[in-house]
Amino acid sequence: MAAACIFCKIIKGDIPSFKLFESQHILAFLDINPLSRGHALVIPKHHGEKLTDIPDEQLREILPVAKKLVLATGAENYNILQNNGRIAHQVVDHVHFHMIPKPNATEGLSMTWPMQPTDLDKLKSYFEEIKAKM
């Protein structure tokens, strides 16, 4: 754990939270600055800034718990969001997944999706490059 990390302090119990779920590897709690009612965070207890910093065994429960949060809140429309790095809108340097209910057009996550034109030859080349590394 990182001494200055707000999420590590929540995990240790130094900062109170509205805990919704806790296991050996993860913690889920309500976001104190929610975008909508039921906005919750699911975090690994292992401190890491980016997804690639977290051991796989620490990630196994993340999506099943996010799914339980969706069911528990009754959200019909929702976003599961995880950001890595400042330009990708990560504010807290501890991996975390948001479960954000989207009850209507004004509450919840708002975003744009600026699609780029695709050159299929370049896409195929990039596909082969990535596939070779998998």
Helices and strands as residue ranges (DSSP letters): H 6-12, E 19-22, E 26-30, E 40-44, G 51-53, G 56-58, H 62-73, E 78-81, G 86-88, E 97-101, H 120-133
